Amino acid sequence: MILIDDKIISDDVVEQQFVCNLNACKGACCWEGDYGAPLEEEEKEILEKIYADIKPFLLPEGIAAIEEQGVFTYYKTEEEYGTPLIANGACAYMTKDENGVAQCGIEQAQKAGVTDFKKPISCHLYPIRIKKYEGFEAVNYDRWDICSAACDLGKKLQMPAFRFVKDALVRKYGAGFYEALEGAAKLAHASPPEPPEH
């Protein structure tokens, strides 16, 4: 366990290896699961402001779900707000490329210069999940069987999960936090000192 300010970081965040392998999973995290992507309070307002701009980048069924449920919805079981879902369980903001790989319509709009908002931070951070508690935040590595190919690729490339999501961690907590985490990871994996000679 690593403690940085008021964040408690699971050892798995630095020990597990992960690199998204879209060729294998086709972006299944966008359509699998029972809940939409968790949203932070300010992201709810952002989605309300940018919806008209990102709408042209979305699928018709996604637009229908959003216009029926709203740009976000409340999930009682999870006790948090998230993106709405299409009837088949896919995120309403999901699109697909010509190869059938899921993409984020919000991110496609951002790449086109329509909005500065990349996508919900929970999506940008995955496989890292953040849970807020009174007085601290828990930063955990999320295990999901649909990401087995990402784990395999991460091991092959020797890429720790926290390094894979560096940009998202800097976006969420700032460069200072990431540098502290990098330092803690190096310290945790440093070779033990040689015993003194007698």
C-alpha angles and dihedrals in degrees: 000000000000124000119204115170105307094340122103109201121199116233087236089069090068099027103048118079122221141165121167111248104198092173088065105036100028089218095299092167087074094061106024124083140049099264138047124248111294113253131209119227095256091047091063089060092044092054091051090052098046102036095099090051097048096040094091089060095056133088118255091246090051091051090049091052093048094047090050099042103023130247089295136017137204118244108205095194092055093035091224143094121257144163115291121254133229115236092265092056099259120135110263090230093056122116131173133229126225090277094054094254113146117244135179112256090206091055091047089054090049092051088051090055095247095120138012091220109100101193137293110312090233089064093043091051098047127160083033116076127193124209121189121219132172106289099358147040125231115219109199141173111240120218117210124167092221087066096059091112089053090053091050092049091046091054091047091051094037091233117158113217094243092056092048089058096038094127091051093048091050089048091051104039108009135252093285092061092049092049090051090050091048089051092048091049092052091048092050092053098039116124112258114254118266113258114255117260117251 
